[in-house]
């Protein structure tokens, strides 16, 4: 375990980051961003603004949180104004409100579901993996964009760091040649 801890202090982000970064514009709809993430098999993407600058990171959790917020608001309003409905009618109303919340969020721009207090966090390619670990833990994030100036050149995820600590190549590194004999 000691070797993997030392490895994180001296390994630079550029050796573990993924270089093929999928990002979305802040003005893009949540639906398009969500579909893009699902097709790519990822759970978050950097968000870029008008001048292609990093403005935040969107995660599936942000989308779900936004849907639940809208749903809970509708549920509270329904309960405050409810008349004596039967259970079946209440269940239909709840499903309708959930559907409306999903639709409203899906049609919204990405910038509307990013938490207002979200700090824009990033790393440089020269930062250490140890720094990434501390930033992820301190801010409870699963991924950090890697910047060169204002350009996004990579992204590092918790999974990339786990692979490094396990001594396995990450998704952006090739597998070492097999040492099997014929």
N, C-alpha and C positions, 0 to 999 in steps of 0.2 A: 504494500500500500504506500510505503514511503516513496518509492520510485514514481508512482503516479502523481503524488502530491508535488514532488520536485518538477515533474514534467509540466504541470500546469503553470508553475512560476516562470519557467524559461521558454515555454513554447509560445510562439507568436500566433495571433489570430489568423494570419494569412495561411498557416499550415492546416487549419481545421475548418475554415469558413467554406461555405458553398459559394461558388462564383456565379452560377446561373441563378440570378435573383429575379423572382417574379414580383412585380410591384403593380400597384393600381393608383390611378389618379384620385384625388380627394373628391372630385366631382362625379366620379363613376358611381353607378348605382350599387347598392349593397348586393342586389341580386347577381349582377355581373361579377362582382368580386367574390361572392360566395361560390358561384359556379366555377370560377377560375381556380379557387383553392381546392374545391372538391375534385376537379379534373386533374390537378397537379398532385393531389394527395398530401396537401400541406394544411396546416391549421392557422397560418397567419402570413400576412404580407406587409411590407413597408408601404406607406402611403406617401405619394408625392404631390406637391402643390403645383401651382401655375408655372413657376420657374424651375420645375423639376427638382425642387428641394425637398428633403425629408420633412414631413409634417407630423408623422406618427407611425404607429403600427396597428393594423387591424387584425384581430384574432376572431376565431369562431366564437370564443367566449364573449367578446364584445357584442357580436350579433345576437347571441342568445340572451344576453343581459338586456339589450335594447328591446327585444321582443317581449321578454318577461315584464319589463317596466311598463310598456304600453298595455299589456294584458292585465297587469295588476291595477293600473289606473282605471281601465274599463270595468274591471270586476268591482272595484270600490265604488264607482259611480252607479253600477247596476244594483249593488247592495243598498246604497243610500236611497235609491229611488224605487226599489223593488216593491211590487205588490205581491200578494200571495200567489206565487206561481207554483205549479206542481213541479215535482222533481225532474220529470222528463223535459218540460219546457225550460227549466233552469239549465239542464245539461246541454240542450240545443243552443241556448244563449251563450253559454260558456264556450262551446266549440266555435260558434260564430265569432265571438270576440277574439279568440285565439287566432282564427283564420284572418280576421281583419288586422290584428297586430302584426302577423307575419307579412301580410301584403304591404302594410304601411312601411315597415322597416325595409323590406326588399326593394321598394320603390324609392326609398330615401337615398340621398347621396352618402357616400362612405363617411365624409367628414361629420355627418350628423350622429353617427353611432360611436365615434371615438370618444372616450371619456374626456370631458372638458378639462379635468385636472391631470391628464396624461402628460408626463414629461417626455420630451423627445430625446430618447437615449440612443447613443451610437458608440461605436468603437472605431479605431483606426486599425489598419492591417498590422501595425507594429505593436499594438497593445498585447499584453499577455493574456493567456487563457485564464490565469488566476484573476485578473481584473474582470474578465467577462463573468466568471463564476460569482464574484462578489457583487457585481452590478445586478445580475439576474436574481440573486438571493435578496439583496436589499430592496429591489423594486418589484419583486414577484412577477418577473417576465420570463418567457420561454425562448425568446429570440432577440437578437440585437443586430441591427443593420451595421455594416462596416462601410465607412466613408473614406474617400480620398478627396479632401476639400469638401465640396457639397455633392459629389457624385457617389451614388451607391455602387460599391464594387463587390459587395459580398454580404452574406448574412451568416451568423453563427447561432446555432440552436443548442438547447440543453442536450439533445441527442448527439450532436457533434462532439460535445465535451465528454459525454458518457463513453462514446466510442474511443476517444483519445485515452481516457483513463483505463479503459479495458484493454488497451493495446491493439485495438482493431482500427483499420482505416475507416474514415467516415465516408459519407456518400460522395464527397468531392475528391476523395483520394482513391487511387486504384488499389485493388487487392494485391498483396505481394504475390510473386510467383509461387506456385505450389512446389513443395519440396518432396513430392511423391516420386518414388522411383518406379520405372517401368518394368 
